[in-house]
Each structure stands twice: as C-alpha cells, then as structure tokens.
Amino acid sequence: MSDAMLYVAAWVESWNASVRQALEEGEQGQGMVEYGLILGLVSIAAIAIMVLLGGQIGTRFTEIQTALTRTS
C-alpha cells in the first residue's frame, strides 16, 4: 500500500470516528427533545380534559362534599 493510500485510509477512518461521535452526541439531544414533545402533548391533553370535564368534575366533588357533610 502506498503512503498516499495509507494517508487517505487513516483520514477516512478518523473522519468516520468523528462523525459517529457527533451523531451519538446528537442522539442524546434528540432524546431530550422527544421527551419534551411528549411532555408537552400530555400537558395539552390534560388541560383539554380539564377544560372539557371541569364542570362535571366540580359538580361531582360538590355532591361528595354534600354527602359527607350530611353524614357527619
């Protein structure tokens, strides 16, 4: 193998290692973004459920409070 081919092979291997390292580090950030998106979607869903069912839940708690007050 000539010196030029050895140099190119070493350069390609070095470049390959640095790209792999950069991609692996980028995956950690990607995971955090995914967790953030999931957390945001769950929060939006919880708020939507509370808005849609808030009156019914409030009524149910009032009924429970009234029932507990009568028994005590």
C-alpha positions in Angstrom: 0.0 0.0 0.0 1.4 3.4 -0.9 1.8 6.2 1.5 -0.9 8.2 -0.2 -3.4 5.4 0.2 -2.4 4.8 3.8 -2.9 8.5 4.5 -6.3 8.5 2.8 -7.4 5.4 4.7 -6.3 6.9 8.0 -8.1 10.2 7.2 -11.3 8.4 6.3 -11.1 6.3 9.5 -10.6 9.4 11.6 -13.4 11.3 9.8 -15.7 8.2 10.3 -15.0 8.1 14.0 -15.6 11.8 14.5 -18.9 11.6 12.5 -20.0 8.7 14.7 -19.2 10.6 17.8 -21.1 13.6 16.7 -24.1 11.5 15.8 -24.1 9.8 19.1 -23.9 13.1 21.0 -26.7 14.4 18.8 -28.9 11.5 19.7 -28.8 12.5 23.4 -30.2 15.9 22.4 -32.8 14.2 20.2 -33.9 12.1 23.1 -34.4 15.2 25.3 -36.4 16.9 22.5 -38.6 13.8 22.2 -39.2 13.7 26.0 -40.1 17.4 25.8 -42.6 16.9 23.0 -44.2 14.0 24.8 -44.4 16.1 28.0 -46.0 19.0 26.0 -48.5 16.7 24.4 -49.5 15.1 27.7 -49.9 18.5 29.3 -52.1 19.8 26.4 -54.2 16.7 26.6 -54.6 17.0 30.4 -55.6 20.7 30.1 -58.1 19.9 27.4 -59.7 17.2 29.5 -59.9 19.5 32.5 -61.5 22.2 30.4 -64.0 19.8 28.8 -64.8 17.9 32.0 -64.1 20.6 34.6 -67.8 21.4 35.2 -68.8 17.8 35.6 -65.8 17.1 38.0 -66.7 20.2 40.1 -70.3 19.0 40.3 -69.2 15.6 41.4 -67.0 17.0 44.1 -69.8 19.2 45.4 -72.1 16.1 45.6 -69.4 14.2 47.5 -68.9 17.1 49.9 -72.6 17.4 50.5 -72.9 13.7 51.1 -70.0 13.8 53.6 -71.4 16.9 55.4 -74.8 15.2 55.9 -73.2 12.0 57.4 -71.0 13.8 59.9 
